[in-house]
Amino acid sequence: TYAISPLDDPGPPKPPSPERVARRLHEVAAFTQIATELSAGFATMLEAGEPNTFSVNSADSAAAFYPTPDNVYVAGWYRLEPGEALEITGTPPTGRYWSVLLMSRWMESLDYRHHRITLNQRDAVLEPDGTFRILVADRDPGVPNWLDTAGHHQGYVMFRWLRSEVEHPACRVVRLDG
């Protein structure tokens, strides 16, 4: 547990000037335009490629959104019909942290308040041989590592590794029983 306290009391902040507010609003507008263009372009590229695979392996591609230099991202586009699941299998990295996340075409996480849309190394249940098996589906397939599409039949699936060597996970579409 850490506690951070200022050495000197900085006092109350100065009121924002109209110039500063205007500059910040322009910065927000510029970021919104760039983020929209980048996420839409990235989604279009992944969507046009082979769905249900991991095709992008680059921190450079995600640097506009996630500029942490020691992260590596592996992204793909899932596209599932009702009754289908994307099975993702692989070996977890030995690095400090890893996670997998489902996102909309705008690179926003899906509804995490009501749906399990992410897993990390602490949450994932590993197989006896130390590998992981994750199912992405629109309903609970009865496995511990289920990611809920939250009503989205397509979107990003992105792994993030912190200070790790990257191995592309394997993917295949499987039918759910019933």
Disulfide bonds with the S-S distance in Angstrom:
none
